[in-house]
Amino acid sequence: MDNNIREVYCVAGGYVYIFGIKTTIQNIDDLQPIIINDILISENLSMKVRYILGSLNFMFNETLSASHNIEKEQSLAVKIVKLLLKIIETFEGNIESTDIEERIYQIDEERVELKLKLT
């Protein structure tokens, strides 16, 4: 495996893109709360979403640069990709602010499970 760092997400034009796919997550400024589906979420949840994306980005790159137990690491990389794609899908359509909070915590739980497998 090569050691090139790949960014799994980016912010462009105020929107979060995951693998180049535009999401409904708006991050206009890192100092302001995030907007998901035109719903302004709390600063606490905004920090959690930013942390989730950064953590998944780091974990994805760690799995790709692994030189031991490559099959396990590739399997983990696929699971990380699936979780990133789930983030895109999860916030599509009409959802309530309480649903957004619940889904963020669910995604974070899945991220923690993946992190435990990485260590």
C-alpha positions as MATLAB code, in Angstrom:
seq = 'MDNNIREVYCVAGGYVYIFGIKTTIQNIDDLQPIIINDILISENLSMKVRYILGSLNFMFNETLSASHNIEKEQSLAVKIVKLLLKIIETFEGNIESTDIEERIYQIDEERVELKLKLT';
ca = [
       0.000    0.000    0.000;
       1.153    3.529   -0.634;
       1.221    6.257    1.971;
      -0.626    8.936    0.006;
      -3.141   10.744    2.159;
      -6.642   10.764    0.717;
      -9.217   13.230    1.962;
     -12.544   11.450    2.195;
     -14.416   14.695    2.660;
     -14.008   18.367    1.899;
     -15.952   21.588    2.317;
     -16.602   23.615   -0.817;
     -19.085   26.406   -1.302;
     -20.303   25.910    2.251;
     -21.316   22.261    1.695;
     -19.646   19.070    2.846;
     -18.698   16.677    0.053;
     -17.956   13.049    0.870;
     -15.997   11.270   -1.870;
     -17.008   14.154   -4.137;
     -20.723   13.699   -3.431;
     -22.493   16.835   -2.223;
     -24.318   16.277    1.067;
     -27.077   18.253    2.778;
     -24.548   19.182    5.467;
     -23.641   22.865    5.339;
     -20.458   24.063    7.026;
     -20.331   27.710    6.089;
     -17.738   28.625    8.697;
     -15.920   26.470   11.250;
     -16.903   28.952   13.945;
     -20.625   28.616   13.211;
     -22.935   25.675   13.847;
     -23.556   23.243   11.010;
     -26.821   23.204    9.088;
     -28.252   19.820    8.051;
     -31.264   19.801    5.721;
     -31.792   23.505    6.429;
     -31.935   22.789   10.191;
     -29.386   24.598   12.340;
     -27.939   22.124   14.830;
     -26.306   22.952   18.162;
     -22.646   23.859   18.507;
     -22.109   20.626   20.447;
     -23.601   18.484   17.662;
     -21.705   20.527   15.070;
     -18.420   19.740   16.808;
     -19.434   16.068   16.960;
     -20.149   15.985   13.199;
     -16.801   17.646   12.451;
     -15.052   15.187   14.766;
     -16.781   12.192   13.154;
     -15.716   13.288    9.666;
     -12.138   14.013   10.747;
     -11.883   10.758   12.647;
     -13.218    8.696    9.736;
     -10.800   10.485    7.415;
      -7.894    9.620    9.716;
      -9.007    6.012   10.198;
      -9.476    5.533    6.451;
      -5.946    6.736    5.760;
      -4.542    4.605    8.574;
      -6.125    1.480    7.100;
      -4.803    2.257    3.630;
      -1.268    2.767    4.879;
      -1.212   -0.427    6.954;
       1.548   -2.859    6.125;
       0.449   -5.649    8.472;
      -2.681   -7.786    8.266;
      -3.668   -6.164    4.987;
      -6.851   -8.212    4.529;
      -8.194   -7.062    7.898;
      -7.281   -3.459    7.144;
      -8.936   -3.588    3.708;
     -12.086   -4.994    5.275;
     -12.039   -2.169    7.801;
     -11.512    0.398    5.020;
     -14.636   -0.915    3.275;
     -16.619   -0.560    6.516;
     -15.393    3.027    6.885;
     -16.465    3.790    3.315;
     -19.889    2.280    4.030;
     -20.263    4.480    7.107;
     -19.262    7.566    5.133;
     -21.832    6.702    2.465;
     -24.375    6.134    5.219;
     -23.762    9.705    6.382;
     -24.718   10.937    2.912;
     -27.852    8.819    2.818;
     -28.897    9.394    6.437;
     -29.456   13.116    6.115;
     -31.321   13.051    2.791;
     -35.031   13.822    2.672;
     -37.274   15.320    5.300;
     -36.091   14.711    8.834;
     -36.838   16.408   12.129;
     -34.176   18.036   14.308;
     -34.590   15.310   16.945;
     -34.007   12.683   14.250;
     -30.843   14.496   13.180;
     -29.467   14.384   16.722;
     -30.337   10.701   17.101;
     -28.712    9.826   13.783;
     -25.537   11.735   14.632;
     -25.172    9.757   17.863;
     -25.880    6.491   16.029;
     -23.209    7.256   13.425;
     -20.780    8.162   16.197;
     -21.431    4.822   17.919;
     -20.644    3.014   14.661;
     -17.484    5.110   14.285;
     -16.360    4.125   17.798;
     -16.920    0.428   16.968;
     -14.723    0.796   13.890;
     -12.074    2.630   15.888;
     -11.961   -0.241   18.382;
     -11.364   -2.676   15.526;
      -8.545   -0.483   14.234;
      -6.624   -0.554   17.517;
];
